[in-house]
Amino acid sequence: MDESLLSPPAIVRGMTVLDKKLFQSKISVPCLVVKNSEINKAHKCLKKYLLKFQKFKCVMDDENDPDKKVLLLNPLLVRSFEDVQGVLMNTCGIEATFNYKEITLKYENWKAEAILKAVLPENQEGAQSYSLIGHVLHLNLREHMLPYKHLIGQVYLDKISGICLVVNKTSSINSTYRNFQMETLAGSGDMHVTVKENGCTYSMDFEKVYWNPRLSTEHERILKKLKNCDILYDVMAGIGPFAIPAGRKKCLVLANDLNPDSYYALLVNCKQNKVTDKVKCYNLDGHEFIKTVLKDDLLAKWQDKSFCGDVHITMNLPAMAVEFLPAFVGLFRNIDLPQSPALPLVHVYMFASEATEDLAISMVAEKLGYPTHCLGVSNKGNQLSDESSIDDHTSFEENSNCIKTKSNDFGGLRKYVQEVVNIRDVAPKKSMMRVSVQLPLEILLKGSDTVDEPPLKKAKEL
Protein backbone atom coordinates (compact mmCIF):
# COMPACT_ATOMS: atom_id res chain seq x y z
CA MET A 1 0.00 0.00 0.00
CA ASP A 2 1.17 3.52 -0.82
CA GLU A 3 2.83 5.06 2.24
CA SER A 4 1.59 8.50 1.14
CA LEU A 5 -1.85 7.39 2.37
CA LEU A 6 -0.84 8.49 5.88
CA SER A 7 1.01 11.63 4.73
CA PRO A 8 -0.39 15.14 4.38
CA PRO A 9 -2.14 15.76 1.02
CA ALA A 10 0.02 16.53 -2.00
CA ILE A 11 -1.60 19.95 -2.42
CA VAL A 12 0.58 21.38 0.40
CA ARG A 13 3.82 20.81 -1.54
CA GLY A 14 5.61 24.14 -2.10
CA MET A 15 3.46 26.08 0.38
CA THR A 16 5.36 29.11 1.77
CA VAL A 17 2.57 30.60 3.88
CA LEU A 18 1.07 28.12 6.32
CA ASP A 19 -2.57 27.30 5.54
CA LYS A 20 -3.68 24.69 8.03
CA LYS A 21 -7.01 24.05 6.28
CA LEU A 22 -5.22 22.50 3.29
CA PHE A 23 -3.86 19.70 5.45
CA GLN A 24 -7.31 18.17 5.94
CA SER A 25 -7.50 14.71 4.41
CA LYS A 26 -10.13 11.95 4.38
CA ILE A 27 -8.88 8.37 4.26
CA SER A 28 -10.35 4.91 4.72
CA VAL A 29 -8.61 2.72 7.29
CA PRO A 30 -9.16 -0.84 8.53
CA CYS A 31 -10.82 -1.28 11.89
CA LEU A 32 -12.06 -3.90 14.33
CA VAL A 33 -15.40 -3.76 16.11
CA VAL A 34 -15.23 -5.35 19.56
CA LYS A 35 -17.36 -5.46 22.69
CA ASN A 36 -16.89 -2.67 25.23
CA SER A 37 -15.88 -5.23 27.84
CA GLU A 38 -13.01 -6.47 25.66
CA ILE A 39 -11.69 -3.19 24.22
CA ASN A 40 -8.84 -2.80 26.74
CA LYS A 41 -7.65 -6.33 26.09
CA ALA A 42 -7.82 -5.83 22.33
CA HIS A 43 -6.00 -2.49 22.60
CA LYS A 44 -3.14 -4.11 24.51
CA CYS A 45 -2.81 -7.13 22.19
CA LEU A 46 -2.94 -5.09 18.98
CA LYS A 47 -0.82 -2.16 20.16
CA LYS A 48 1.71 -2.33 17.31
CA TYR A 49 -1.08 -2.42 14.68
CA LEU A 50 -2.98 0.65 15.92
CA LEU A 51 -3.31 3.86 13.94
CA LYS A 52 -1.20 6.48 15.73
CA PHE A 53 -1.26 10.23 15.16
CA GLN A 54 -0.89 13.28 17.36
CA LYS A 55 -4.04 14.39 19.16
CA PHE A 56 -5.85 11.39 17.72
CA LYS A 57 -7.77 8.58 19.45
CA CYS A 58 -7.64 5.17 17.83
CA VAL A 59 -10.65 3.98 19.83
CA MET A 60 -14.09 5.30 18.82
CA ASP A 61 -17.68 4.59 19.74
CA ASP A 62 -19.58 2.33 17.36
CA GLU A 63 -22.33 4.47 15.84
CA ASN A 64 -24.49 1.39 15.29
CA ASP A 65 -24.10 -0.34 18.66
CA PRO A 66 -23.54 1.45 21.99
CA ASP A 67 -22.19 -1.78 23.50
CA LYS A 68 -19.25 -1.91 21.09
CA LYS A 69 -16.12 0.08 20.24
CA VAL A 70 -14.21 0.61 17.00
CA LEU A 71 -10.44 0.07 17.06
CA LEU A 72 -8.69 1.90 14.18
CA LEU A 73 -5.74 0.10 12.58
CA ASN A 74 -2.73 1.21 10.54
CA PRO A 75 -3.46 0.48 6.84
CA LEU A 76 0.24 0.07 6.13
CA LEU A 77 0.38 -2.85 8.56
CA VAL A 78 -3.10 -4.33 8.20
CA ARG A 79 -4.39 -5.04 4.71
CA SER A 80 -6.86 -7.79 5.57
CA PHE A 81 -8.39 -9.54 8.56
CA GLU A 82 -5.82 -12.33 8.21
CA ASP A 83 -3.06 -9.89 9.30
CA VAL A 84 -4.51 -9.69 12.82
CA GLN A 85 -6.67 -12.80 13.05
CA GLY A 86 -3.93 -14.91 14.64
CA VAL A 87 -3.25 -12.31 17.33
CA LEU A 88 -6.95 -11.96 18.10
CA MET A 89 -7.56 -15.69 18.45
CA ASN A 90 -4.32 -16.96 19.96
CA THR A 91 -3.21 -14.02 22.12
CA CYS A 92 -6.31 -12.00 22.87
CA GLY A 93 -8.89 -14.75 22.78
CA ILE A 94 -11.63 -12.37 21.70
CA GLU A 95 -14.02 -12.07 18.80
CA ALA A 96 -14.09 -9.05 16.52
CA THR A 97 -15.59 -7.90 13.25
CA PHE A 98 -13.26 -6.55 10.57
CA ASN A 99 -14.34 -3.48 8.60
CA TYR A 100 -13.20 -0.17 7.11
CA LYS A 101 -13.98 3.32 8.39
CA GLU A 102 -13.47 6.76 6.89
CA ILE A 103 -11.63 9.23 9.11
CA THR A 104 -10.52 12.84 8.74
CA LEU A 105 -6.94 13.87 9.46
CA LYS A 106 -6.01 17.51 10.09
CA TYR A 107 -2.94 19.68 10.58
CA GLU A 108 -3.09 18.97 14.31
CA ASN A 109 -2.62 15.24 13.74
CA TRP A 110 0.78 15.28 12.00
CA LYS A 111 4.18 15.71 13.58
CA ALA A 112 6.45 18.55 12.45
CA GLU A 113 8.67 16.13 10.51
CA ALA A 114 5.76 14.82 8.43
CA ILE A 115 4.44 18.32 7.70
CA LEU A 116 7.82 19.67 6.61
CA LYS A 117 8.55 16.60 4.50
CA ALA A 118 5.25 17.16 2.68
CA VAL A 119 5.72 20.90 2.19
CA LEU A 120 9.40 21.36 1.38
CA PRO A 121 11.00 20.52 -2.00
CA GLU A 122 11.51 16.83 -2.63
CA ASN A 123 14.99 15.27 -2.63
CA GLN A 124 16.56 18.27 -0.93
CA GLU A 125 18.02 18.55 2.55
CA GLY A 126 15.20 19.83 4.71
CA ALA A 127 14.89 21.56 8.04
CA GLN A 128 14.69 18.55 10.33
CA SER A 129 17.75 19.45 12.41
CA TYR A 130 17.44 21.95 15.24
CA SER A 131 18.74 22.72 18.71
CA LEU A 132 16.70 23.46 21.82
CA ILE A 133 18.18 26.07 24.14
CA GLY A 134 15.73 26.65 26.93
CA HIS A 135 12.55 28.09 25.42
CA VAL A 136 14.33 28.88 22.13
CA LEU A 137 14.41 26.55 19.12
CA HIS A 138 17.46 27.35 16.99
CA LEU A 139 17.70 26.55 13.27
CA ASN A 140 20.52 26.91 10.77
CA LEU A 141 18.65 26.86 7.46
CA ARG A 142 20.39 26.38 4.14
CA GLU A 143 19.77 28.98 1.44
CA HIS A 144 17.26 26.88 -0.51
CA MET A 145 15.08 26.66 2.62
CA LEU A 146 14.86 30.42 3.19
CA PRO A 147 11.63 30.94 1.15
CA TYR A 148 9.94 28.58 3.62
CA LYS A 149 11.57 29.91 6.78
CA HIS A 150 8.51 31.49 8.40
CA LEU A 151 6.37 28.44 7.67
CA ILE A 152 9.09 26.22 9.15
CA GLY A 153 9.24 28.42 12.24
CA GLN A 154 5.48 28.34 12.75
CA VAL A 155 5.30 24.56 12.34
CA TYR A 156 7.94 24.04 15.00
CA LEU A 157 6.28 26.57 17.29
CA ASP A 158 3.01 24.64 16.96
CA LYS A 159 4.50 21.18 17.34
CA ILE A 160 7.43 21.33 19.78
CA SER A 161 6.32 21.66 23.37
CA GLY A 162 8.03 24.01 25.79
CA ILE A 163 9.23 26.60 23.26
CA CYS A 164 7.96 30.11 22.64
CA LEU A 165 10.53 31.39 20.13
CA VAL A 166 12.00 30.02 16.89
CA VAL A 167 15.14 31.67 15.50
CA ASN A 168 17.38 31.14 12.50
CA LYS A 169 21.10 31.80 12.26
CA THR A 170 21.77 34.49 9.66
CA SER A 171 25.57 34.81 9.82
CA SER A 172 28.60 32.69 10.52
CA ILE A 173 30.04 32.53 14.02
CA ASN A 174 32.07 35.58 15.01
CA SER A 175 35.56 34.16 15.51
CA THR A 176 36.29 36.71 18.23
CA TYR A 177 33.29 36.31 20.51
CA ARG A 178 31.77 33.08 19.10
CA ASN A 179 28.30 34.55 18.70
CA PHE A 180 26.21 35.09 15.57
CA GLN A 181 23.28 37.09 14.24
CA MET A 182 19.81 35.57 14.41
CA GLU A 183 16.36 36.38 13.08
CA THR A 184 13.03 35.50 14.64
CA LEU A 185 10.91 33.16 12.51
CA ALA A 186 7.98 32.60 14.87
CA GLY A 187 6.87 33.29 18.41
CA SER A 188 7.93 35.99 20.82
CA GLY A 189 10.10 36.51 23.87
CA ASP A 190 13.70 37.34 24.67
CA MET A 191 16.91 35.35 24.37
CA HIS A 192 17.56 35.01 28.09
CA VAL A 193 17.46 31.27 28.61
CA THR A 194 18.31 28.70 31.26
CA VAL A 195 19.55 25.22 30.37
CA LYS A 196 20.81 22.19 32.26
CA GLU A 197 23.75 19.99 31.38
CA ASN A 198 25.79 17.44 33.33
CA GLY A 199 24.04 18.33 36.58
CA CYS A 200 24.69 22.07 36.25
CA THR A 201 22.38 24.99 35.46
CA TYR A 202 23.45 27.70 33.02
CA SER A 203 21.82 31.07 32.42
CA MET A 204 22.74 33.18 29.41
CA ASP A 205 21.69 35.66 26.78
CA PHE A 206 21.78 33.23 23.86
CA GLU A 207 22.04 36.07 21.36
CA LYS A 208 25.35 37.26 22.83
CA VAL A 209 27.20 34.08 23.81
CA TYR A 210 27.98 30.68 22.31
CA TRP A 211 26.14 27.56 23.43
CA ASN A 212 25.73 24.27 21.59
CA PRO A 213 23.76 21.47 23.29
CA ARG A 214 25.28 18.99 20.84
CA LEU A 215 28.58 19.27 22.69
CA SER A 216 27.23 17.90 25.97
CA THR A 217 28.75 14.46 25.36
CA GLU A 218 32.16 15.99 24.69
CA HIS A 219 31.92 18.13 27.82
CA GLU A 220 31.22 14.96 29.78
CA ARG A 221 34.19 13.15 28.19
CA ILE A 222 36.59 15.80 29.45
CA LEU A 223 35.00 15.91 32.91
CA LYS A 224 35.54 12.16 33.29
CA LYS A 225 39.27 12.76 32.87
CA LEU A 226 39.39 15.11 35.86
CA LYS A 227 40.03 14.14 39.50
CA ASN A 228 39.17 16.27 42.50
CA CYS A 229 42.81 17.20 43.09
CA ASP A 230 43.46 18.35 39.50
CA ILE A 231 43.66 21.87 38.15
CA LEU A 232 41.94 23.03 34.97
CA TYR A 233 42.92 26.08 32.94
CA ASP A 234 39.99 26.82 30.63
CA VAL A 235 41.40 29.27 28.09
CA MET A 236 38.15 29.78 26.12
CA ALA A 237 35.62 28.98 28.83
CA GLY A 238 32.46 30.45 27.33
CA ILE A 239 29.70 30.37 29.95
CA GLY A 240 31.38 27.49 31.78
CA PRO A 241 30.43 24.01 30.46
CA PHE A 242 33.90 22.68 31.37
CA ALA A 243 34.78 25.01 34.24
CA ILE A 244 31.64 24.80 36.37
CA PRO A 245 31.18 20.99 36.51
CA ALA A 246 34.94 20.72 37.10
CA GLY A 247 34.51 23.05 40.06
CA ARG A 248 31.73 20.84 41.35
CA LYS A 249 34.16 17.91 41.20
CA LYS A 250 36.36 19.93 43.60
CA CYS A 251 38.96 20.71 40.94
CA LEU A 252 40.69 24.06 41.02
CA VAL A 253 39.69 26.00 37.91
CA LEU A 254 40.95 29.17 36.27
CA ALA A 255 38.43 30.04 33.56
CA ASN A 256 38.81 32.74 30.94
CA ASP A 257 36.82 34.19 28.06
CA LEU A 258 37.36 37.26 25.92
CA ASN A 259 33.65 37.90 25.31
CA PRO A 260 32.40 40.28 28.06
CA ASP A 261 28.91 38.74 27.89
CA SER A 262 30.32 35.23 28.28
CA TYR A 263 32.46 36.43 31.16
CA TYR A 264 29.39 37.94 32.87
CA ALA A 265 27.40 34.73 32.33
CA LEU A 266 30.35 32.73 33.68
CA LEU A 267 30.28 34.77 36.90
CA VAL A 268 26.52 34.32 37.24
CA ASN A 269 26.71 30.59 36.57
CA CYS A 270 29.54 30.06 39.03
CA LYS A 271 27.45 31.72 41.71
CA GLN A 272 24.23 29.84 40.99
CA ASN A 273 26.09 26.52 40.86
CA LYS A 274 27.95 27.37 44.09
CA VAL A 275 31.50 26.96 42.78
CA THR A 276 32.88 30.46 43.36
CA ASP A 277 35.35 29.01 45.86
CA LYS A 278 36.75 26.67 43.20
CA VAL A 279 36.52 28.70 39.97
CA LYS A 280 38.31 31.98 39.32
CA CYS A 281 37.10 33.90 36.26
CA TYR A 282 39.03 36.13 33.88
CA ASN A 283 38.15 38.36 30.93
CA LEU A 284 41.29 38.26 28.79
CA ASP A 285 42.51 37.41 25.33
CA GLY A 286 43.63 33.78 25.29
CA HIS A 287 47.28 34.63 24.60
CA GLU A 288 47.34 37.01 27.54
CA PHE A 289 45.68 34.50 29.82
CA ILE A 290 48.30 31.86 28.94
CA LYS A 291 51.29 34.19 29.24
CA THR A 292 50.24 35.78 32.53
CA VAL A 293 47.58 34.05 34.63
CA LEU A 294 48.21 30.46 33.54
CA LYS A 295 51.99 30.85 33.59
CA ASP A 296 52.14 32.33 37.09
CA ASP A 297 49.62 29.94 38.59
CA LEU A 298 51.13 26.81 37.04
CA LEU A 299 54.60 27.81 38.24
CA ALA A 300 53.19 28.27 41.74
CA LYS A 301 51.55 24.84 41.58
CA TRP A 302 54.80 23.22 40.49
CA GLN A 303 56.61 24.87 43.38
CA ASP A 304 53.93 23.78 45.85
CA LYS A 305 55.02 20.41 47.21
CA SER A 306 51.50 19.69 48.43
CA PHE A 307 50.06 19.83 44.87
CA CYS A 308 49.69 16.25 43.65
CA GLY A 309 47.10 16.55 40.88
CA ASP A 310 47.23 16.56 37.10
CA VAL A 311 47.20 19.70 34.98
CA HIS A 312 44.57 20.07 32.24
CA ILE A 313 44.15 22.89 29.74
CA THR A 314 41.02 23.17 27.58
CA MET A 315 41.02 25.29 24.41
CA ASN A 316 37.56 25.02 22.87
CA LEU A 317 37.58 27.55 20.07
CA PRO A 318 37.75 25.22 17.06
CA ALA A 319 37.91 27.99 14.45
CA MET A 320 41.23 29.26 15.81
CA ALA A 321 42.32 27.51 19.05
CA VAL A 322 45.46 26.07 17.43
CA GLU A 323 46.59 29.65 16.78
CA PHE A 324 47.05 30.04 20.55
CA LEU A 325 49.41 27.07 20.89
CA PRO A 326 52.57 29.12 20.09
CA ALA A 327 51.97 30.94 23.39
CA PHE A 328 53.19 27.78 25.17
CA VAL A 329 56.47 27.66 23.23
CA GLY A 330 59.16 28.94 25.57
CA LEU A 331 56.58 29.91 28.21
CA PHE A 332 59.01 28.93 31.00
CA ARG A 333 62.25 29.77 29.19
CA ASN A 334 65.04 30.86 31.55
CA ILE A 335 62.96 29.88 34.61
CA ASP A 336 64.20 27.32 37.11
CA LEU A 337 61.60 24.59 37.35
CA PRO A 338 61.33 21.84 39.94
CA GLN A 339 62.42 18.38 38.92
CA SER A 340 59.81 16.36 36.98
CA PRO A 341 56.94 18.88 37.00
CA ALA A 342 53.43 17.68 36.13
CA LEU A 343 53.27 18.45 32.43
CA PRO A 344 50.01 20.03 31.20
CA LEU A 345 47.62 17.95 29.13
CA VAL A 346 46.14 20.28 26.51
CA HIS A 347 42.74 19.48 24.99
CA VAL A 348 42.70 21.63 21.85
CA TYR A 349 39.84 21.75 19.37
CA MET A 350 39.94 22.45 15.66
CA PHE A 351 38.02 22.24 12.40
CA ALA A 352 39.59 19.84 9.92
CA SER A 353 38.79 19.12 6.29
CA GLU A 354 38.99 15.39 7.02
CA ALA A 355 38.36 13.50 10.26
CA THR A 356 41.78 11.84 10.24
CA GLU A 357 44.13 11.53 13.19
CA ASP A 358 47.25 12.62 11.32
CA LEU A 359 45.58 15.70 9.89
CA ALA A 360 44.49 16.87 13.35
CA ILE A 361 47.90 16.17 14.90
CA SER A 362 49.66 17.98 12.04
CA MET A 363 47.68 21.14 12.82
CA VAL A 364 48.94 20.98 16.41
CA ALA A 365 52.49 20.06 15.39
CA GLU A 366 52.80 23.03 13.07
CA LYS A 367 51.88 25.53 15.78
CA LEU A 368 54.24 23.95 18.33
CA GLY A 369 57.14 24.05 15.91
CA TYR A 370 57.33 20.34 15.09
CA PRO A 371 57.84 19.12 11.51
CA THR A 372 54.60 18.41 9.67
CA HIS A 373 56.19 16.59 6.72
CA CYS A 374 55.24 12.99 6.01
CA LEU A 375 56.91 10.04 4.42
CA GLY A 376 55.50 8.05 1.55
CA VAL A 377 53.54 9.21 -1.49
CA SER A 378 51.92 12.60 -1.77
CA ASN A 379 48.51 13.25 -3.23
CA LYS A 380 50.24 14.24 -6.47
CA GLY A 381 52.01 10.87 -6.65
CA ASN A 382 55.48 12.27 -5.92
CA GLN A 383 57.84 10.60 -3.46
CA LEU A 384 58.65 12.72 -0.42
CA SER A 385 62.06 12.35 1.15
CA ASP A 386 62.70 12.51 4.91
CA GLU A 387 63.78 16.12 4.49
CA SER A 388 60.79 17.10 2.36
CA SER A 389 58.11 19.17 4.02
CA ILE A 390 54.66 20.28 3.08
CA ASP A 391 54.62 23.74 1.60
CA ASP A 392 53.40 26.19 4.23
CA HIS A 393 51.07 27.66 1.62
CA THR A 394 49.48 24.31 0.75
CA SER A 395 46.14 23.64 2.40
CA PHE A 396 45.63 20.77 4.79
CA GLU A 397 42.93 19.47 2.48
CA GLU A 398 45.34 19.32 -0.44
CA ASN A 399 47.85 17.40 1.65
CA SER A 400 45.44 15.13 3.49
CA ASN A 401 46.23 12.22 1.17
CA CYS A 402 49.92 12.68 1.89
CA ILE A 403 49.37 12.92 5.63
CA LYS A 404 47.25 9.80 5.87
CA THR A 405 49.44 7.69 3.55
CA LYS A 406 51.82 6.65 6.29
CA SER A 407 51.87 7.14 10.04
CA ASN A 408 53.88 10.23 10.90
CA ASP A 409 55.90 10.70 14.08
CA PHE A 410 55.79 14.50 13.71
CA GLY A 411 59.32 14.88 15.06
CA GLY A 412 58.50 12.94 18.21
CA LEU A 413 55.28 14.78 19.10
CA ARG A 414 53.04 11.77 18.48
CA LYS A 415 54.25 9.98 21.62
CA TYR A 416 52.83 12.85 23.67
CA VAL A 417 49.40 12.63 22.01
CA GLN A 418 47.00 10.80 24.32
CA GLU A 419 43.82 11.00 22.27
CA VAL A 420 42.37 12.23 18.99
CA VAL A 421 38.58 12.43 18.82
CA ASN A 422 36.21 13.29 15.99
CA ILE A 423 33.60 15.29 17.91
CA ARG A 424 31.05 15.88 15.16
CA ASP A 425 30.71 16.57 11.45
CA VAL A 426 29.78 20.23 11.16
CA ALA A 427 29.41 20.32 7.38
CA PRO A 428 30.69 18.46 4.32
CA LYS A 429 34.50 18.37 4.55
CA LYS A 430 34.39 20.10 7.95
CA SER A 431 34.79 18.07 11.12
CA MET A 432 35.22 19.32 14.66
CA MET A 433 38.07 17.41 16.29
CA ARG A 434 40.00 17.34 19.54
CA VAL A 435 43.64 16.50 20.11
CA SER A 436 44.66 15.82 23.71
CA VAL A 437 48.40 16.26 23.86
CA GLN A 438 50.77 16.55 26.79
CA LEU A 439 53.05 19.54 26.30
CA PRO A 440 56.67 18.32 26.23
CA LEU A 441 59.03 20.07 28.62
CA GLU A 442 61.25 20.91 25.65
CA ILE A 443 58.43 23.03 24.22
CA LEU A 444 57.83 24.90 27.46
CA LEU A 445 61.54 25.70 27.80
CA LYS A 446 62.61 26.39 24.21
CA GLY A 447 62.80 29.76 22.48
CA SER A 448 59.58 30.74 20.70
CA ASP A 449 59.07 32.31 17.33
CA THR A 450 57.76 35.84 17.26
CA VAL A 451 54.00 35.92 17.49
CA ASP A 452 51.97 39.01 16.72
CA GLU A 453 49.85 39.58 19.78
CA PRO A 454 48.01 42.58 21.20
CA PRO A 455 49.52 44.34 24.23
CA LEU A 456 48.72 42.73 27.57
CA LYS A 457 45.66 44.00 29.40
CA LYS A 458 45.01 43.98 33.10
CA ALA A 459 43.20 40.85 34.14
CA LYS A 460 39.70 40.94 35.54
CA GLU A 461 39.44 38.35 38.27
CA LEU A 462 36.75 37.13 40.60
Buried (B, 14 or more C-beta within 10 A) or exposed (E): EEEEEBBBBEEBEEBEEBEBEBBEBEBEBBBBBBBEEBBEBBBEBBEEBBBEBEEBEBBBEBEEEEEBBBBBBBBBBBEEBEBBEEBBEEEBEBEBEBEEBEBEBBBEBBEBEBBBBBBBEEEEEBBEEBBBBBBBBBBBBEEEBEEBBBBBBBBBBBBBEEBBBBBBBEEEBEEEBBBBEBBBBBBEEEBBBEBEBBEBEBBBBBBBBBBBEEBBEBBBBBBEBBEEBBBBBBBBBBBBBBBBBBBBBBBBBBBBBBBEBBBBBBBBBBEBBEBBEBBBBBBBBBBBBBBBBBBEBBBEBBEEEEBEBBBBBBBBBBBBBBBBBBBBBBBBEEEEEEEEBBBBBBBBBBBBBBBBBBBBBBBBBBBBBBBBBBBBBBBEEEEBEEEBEBEEEEEBEBBBBBBBBEEBBBEEBBEBBEEBBBBBEEEEEBBBBBBBBBBBEEBBBBEBEEBEBEEEEEBEEB
